């Protein structure tokens, strides 16, 4: 009897040991093997690719604690397979309503920032795809102005010897409240520098927009920033930047709301840096807003790349006031200053014909050459519904451009029609507008005039409307 009871107890103890001790150990070991398996890594990669919409490579994953992952050797690639972002390490903190990314180091070029902007833009417009908030902290951010496509080593390790810009850090928030979704970007540690893009989604019962080729909005030069099948909603952009920011990054931020400002900023050059304030609203397929600021290291060669005439050098552009309404400029003040550079004689001629500038003492070249060197350039430009005013700063005796102490160009005597600014995008021996895409775009955004053209402007218009073989030519002093 004693032996039977002992055997029963032994069997019971063994069963309890297997159920309580051995099976949990086996389950834990299997779970650990699964978490370190290639299948688990591929599952994480596929989930990341679904969120990003881009190919993603993950070297290894560590489970620091429940909900916190440490990813190593991550590479985000373009659809063509070239590297966009290279992250040696990154931590991902997951919760039911938030995804938090901690990135120790990030190097971006224009292609990478464009890809990131497209992801943020999708986050704004696709709440079903991005149901959780995102918070991204970048400890060290590096901007590479001369990034080479597919150069993974340059993206992973910042080139300290190059003329790259470095920010102390970035803090990015993608949050939602009801029908309003917003992206906020600021420097870290916290400062006054901040850019916000907010989208208020339209009611769900509204039909989606369609691109009708016969509708005026579809043919508008500004266009609708949203693709076919999506509703516009209301975009609000606000920004305050005190520390100069590379213009390509600023242009990328503008793409979050599909702003056509991106193309306008791209002509300033890859090395340009900007700071200032902006308040803009997009509603009913139209942009309105106010801005002011300053842009340093403006590349004159990039500014004139789309023109039939060229200039070179580096300048500074100050914008005391810039206002636009319904996709058109309402008022614009610009102050441009540049030291030493070159300008083609054809551009000098175009300024005299199109803008009414007067030839200075050094206007006629001593030798028949197309490019002219200048010592300095300074001009103040004001555009509003009353027309265009081009003037020289005080103390320059009306000279806009000087070479060897003599004036190349002198300011116009009168205000002119703002449409004549578009003539600079057309060769002087052709019909003024629309002779090119650049001139057509300028006409579409310049203020509508509320004053009749002067006699001088009217005669100039008639001369530009003549056929090329009958157009009035400049005087002999305007020839080159």
Buried (B, 14 or more C-beta within 10 A) or exposed (E): EEEEEEEEEEEEEEEEEEEEEEEEEEEEEEEEEEBEEEEBBEEBBEEBBEBBBBBBBBEEBEEEEEEBBBBEBBBBBBEEEEBBBBBBBBBBBEEEEEBBBBBEBBBBBBBBBBBBBBBBBBBBBEEEEBEBBBBBBBEBBBBBBEBBEBBBEBBBEBBEEEEBBEBEBBBBBBBBEEBBBBBBBBBBEEEEBBBBBBBBBBEEEEEEBEEEEEEEBBEBEBBBBBEEEBBBBBBBBBBBBBEBBBBBBBBBBBBBBBBBBBEEBBBBBBBBBBBBEBEBBBEEBBBBBBBBBBBBBBBBBBBBEEBBBBBBBBBBBBBEEBBBBEBBBBBBBBBBBBEEBBBBBBBBBBBBBBBBBBBBEBBBBEEEEBBBBBBBBBBBBBBBBBBBBBBBBEEBEBBBBBBEEEBBBBBBEEBBBBBBBBBBBBBBEBBBBBBBEBBBBBBBBBBEBEEEBBEEBEEBBEBBEEEEEEBEEBEEEBEB
